[in-house]
């Protein structure tokens, strides 16, 4: 689907789920080469920028990792949008509202600066969501004891899912610094003036986003270590309980084993009170051991 937006003499062509016929028509309309949109036909691995004689090509990703391919010319601007892994695409409505308020002063450089700023703002939304997920997992780690192996594996899976999302977000955020740095060095002639001022502000926001992503990655690592420590402590507690009960049962078993050997010269076997005496020793020994382990916190 192709949507046209006009801002004075500047035209913005927004393409979603582009077909080969649509891209070929854009080639012909703007006098571009046949292979201009080859990069838009396949998903990019990271943000990048390429300069050509008559235009510049910029790739960036939204906070949900939807790809936006941007083609910048002297008085035209083309975006080719691709959905993210969950089928969501980037919504340009906020950027369009901002551009309409600018009036006739909009040029391709201003459009690029506005879109890049909206994309970077989306990174903060994504980090906020991931931070909330991480805080929820941390609360569960320290508030709710892990009782089953399945619950333990579920917590680990959630932590690694957050780590994977942060890694994917970092791959979209980090290389964008190089793109913005190149634009600030005026390597693209179509981007100058007010557009450079906006890109400079966007670059500062991007640096904060990078710091937040790195901090969250460190927090995820700490959460993984904390979860393993909690699981290890719980395992130690279980081993203490098993050891304590084993010692209690061993005391009674020892007495029963001694008097169950049935040797011929064992005077207690013929004693009238031998049976209740043996049971009494078992009960007293078990009670003493139970109280001892209970006092030490093993039971």
Secondary structure, DSSP 8 states (H G I E B T S, - for coil): -EEEEEETTEEEEEEES--HHHHHHHHHHHT--TTTTTGGGS--SS-EEEE-SS-EEEEEE-TT--EEEEEE-SSEEEEEEE--TTS-----HHHHHHHHHHGGG--HHHHHHHHHHHHHHHHHHHHHHHHHHHHHHHHHHHHS---SHHHHHHHHHHHHHHHHHHHHHHHHHHHHHHHHHHHHTT-STTS-THHHHHHHHHHHHHHHHHHHHHHHHHHHHHHHHHHHHHHHHHHHHHHHHHHHHHHHHHHHHHHHHHHTS--SS-GGGG-TTHHHHHHHHHHHHHHHHHHHHHHTT--
